[in-house]
Amino acid sequence: MKKAISILLSSILFFSTISVSAANTSFSDIKKHWAEETIVKWQDKGIVSGYPDGSFKPDNPVTRAELIKVLVKAFDLQEKFNRQYDYVDVDESAWYYPYLDYTSEYMVYNGPPRITFATEPYVNYANCFEWDQHFLPNNNALRLHASLAMARIKIKQKNLNIQIPEDIHEMQKYLNSKYNDIEFQSILSGFSPSRYGIPKNVKKEFEECWLVDNIKILEGTPDGYMWPYGALTRAGLLTMIDRVIVE
């Protein structure tokens, strides 16, 4: 565990370009924030730092480029997958380029299935119609993608055996009983399984949401929303890491 904390400490530069907050000085903008306890916990350990004005900016979004760096640093990813990339928006000289090889088996490198765009207008990949050739480094990382990457990392590092239910309706029933916003349930209801079958990408959506919930990485908002395609925030990222790294 000490190694994990030491590794997480090495990713501190992600949270701020300038470290100014002492461990005994509370950030000015986290009081009554839903993640206040977690932020204070890691601040007291000297893991996270704030901005020159004394704030932490917990609701600021995290980009996809920033996310892959944090994944490598926080979870000590050392295996390179040497994947061939054909992204039109990535340059080999980019600061985040070295982290691609370490995260390609864990990180989702494209946007949600096109079928979801019509029902999820807030998805910040929707205006990139050729997303399969884009890494979108400066786009906000999505909550589901980040938590799914951490779930895959946890499963591999801890050698877990997770059995995902084969019945999509079983997953749907469970997720609907716990969350208020499983957006793609409306997509599922528009198909006749007996006539057309359930689209693979829709089934994949349910499997991914079931997995990150089951492994307790993405647990939803205090008011009962999973918000899988919402932007990942600094507080959200820190909370996910906190759930994976058990002391």
N, C-alpha and C positions, 0 to 999 in steps of 0.2 A: 504494500500500500504506500509506503514511503516513496518508492520509485514512481508510482503513479502520480503522487502529488508533486514530486520533483519535475516530472515530465510536463505536468499541467502548468507548473510555474514557468517553464520555458516558453509557453505560449502566451505569456502575459502581455507581450507587445501587441498582440491582436486587440486587446481590449482598450488600449490607449497608446497613442504615440508618445505621450508624456506622462510619467507616473508622478502624481503629486499628493495622493491621499495616504496619510498614515493609517495604520491599522486601527488606532483608537479614535479616528475622526470619521464620523458618519457622513456618507454622501448626502448632498443637499436635496436630492430629488427622488429618494427611494422610500421615504416614510409613507406607510400605508399602501405601498405598492404590493401587488400580489406575490412578488418574488423577493420581498425585502429580507425575509429570514435567510434565504439561500445566498443572496448577495452579501449580506453581513457575515455569514458563515465563512465564505471564501475570502472576503476582505480581511477578516481577522487572521486568516492563515497567510496573508500576504500574497494571495494568488491573483486577485483582480485589483486593478487600479482605475482611477477616474480621470477626469479632464481637468485642465488648469483652473476652471471655475468652481471646482469642488463637486461637480455632478458626476453621475455614472451614466446617464442617458439610457436607462434600461429598455426603453421602447424603440430605440434606434435600430433599424434593420441591419442584418448581416448579409454581405454579398456572397455569392457562390465561391468566388476566389478566396475570400477570407475563411469561409467554412472549410474548404479542403485543407488549408494550412492548419487550422485548429484541430481537425481530425487527425492529421499526421502527428502533430505535437502532443495532443492530449492523450492519445492512445498508443503512442510509440510505434507507429506503423513503420516497419522496416522492410517488408516484402514488396519488391517492385514487380508490377505485372507486365511492363513493357508493351503496353497496348499501342497500336498505331492510331494516330489521330488525324482526322481530316477536317478539323474545325476551321471555318473561314474567319473566325474572330479571335483566334489565339495565335500569339507569336511566341516562338521558342525563347525569346529574350525576356518575356514577361516574368515578373517576380514570382508568380504563382505556378509557373509551368512545371518546375521540378516536383510539385506535389501531386500532379495528375497521375503519375505512374503508381503512386502508393495508394491511391483512393479509387482507381477505376473499377475495382470489383465491388466497391461498397456504395459509391456515390452514383445517383441517378444523373446521367448526363444529358437528359432531354426533358422536355416539358411533359405535362399530363397528356393523355390521349386526346386527339383532336375532337373526339366526340364530346368531351366535357367542356369545350370552350363556350358553347352556346349557353350552358347552364351555370358557368362559373366566370362571369365577365371580369372579376377582379384578379384572376390568375395573371401574374405579371409576365407570363411567357406568351400570352395569347396573340400578341401582335408580331410574333416571330414565326412566320409561316414555314420557315425552313429550319425549325429548331433542331432537326436531326443532324444538321451540319454546324450547329452553334454550341459552344460551351456556355455562352452568356455569363462571362465572369463578373460583370458589373451589375447583373440583375440580382434582386433580393433572393436569397435562398428560401425555399419553402419548408414549412414545418414538417410535412410528411417526408420530404426527401432527406432532410437532416436526421430525423429520428429513425428512418429506415436504414440509413448508412450506419448509425450507431448500433442499431439492432443487429445488423449483419456482422459488424465488428465484434460485438459482445458474443454472438453465437459462435463465431470462429475462435476467439481468444479463450472462451470458457468451455468450448466444446459442448455446447448445449444441443439438445435434440428437441426441437419444437415441431409438433405435429399440427399443421394448419388444417382446419376442417375442410372437407371436400364439398360440403353442401353450402352453397353461397347464401341460401336462405337462412341457414343456421347462423352464419356470420352476420347477416343483415339484421336478424332478430336481436342478436346480442348487442350490436353496435347501436341500433335504434333505441334499445332499452337504456343505454348509458349516455348517449349524446343526442343533441337536438339538431345536428346539422350534417348528417351523412349525405352530402349533396347528390351523390350519384345514385341514391336510392330511387330518385325520380326517373333516372335513365333505365334502371333495371325494370321498373314497373311498366315501361313503354315497350318491352319486348315480350313475346310469347315464347317461353322456353320450349314448349312442345312443338312449335312450328319453326322457330328460327334458332333456338338454342340461346345461351347467354354469351354475349361477346366476350372474348378472352380478355380484352383490356378492362372491361367492367369487372370481371371476376378478379383480375389482378388488383384493382383498386380496393376491393373488399379485403382481399388477402393481406395487402400491405397495411391497411388500417387495423385489421384484426391483430396482426403481428406486433406492431409498435405499441398497441394497447396491452396485449398479453404480456409482453416483455417489460411493460411499465416504463417506457421512455416518453411516449407522448400520451399524457393523461388528460388533456383537455383543459379548458379554461374554468375558472371558479363557477361560472354561470352555466356550465354544462355543454359547452361547444368544443368539438374537436378541432375545427378550423384547420383541416389538413393542408389546404392550399393557401393559407395565410402566410404572410412574410415572417420569417424567423427573426426574432429580435435578440438583442444582447442578453436580456434577462432570460428569454426562452432557451437560448443556447446554453447558458450557464446552468440552467435548471436541468436540461437533458443530460449534460455531462455529470452533474451531481447525482442523478439517478443511476447512471452507469457505473461510476467510480464509487464503490461501496467501501467505506473505511472499515 
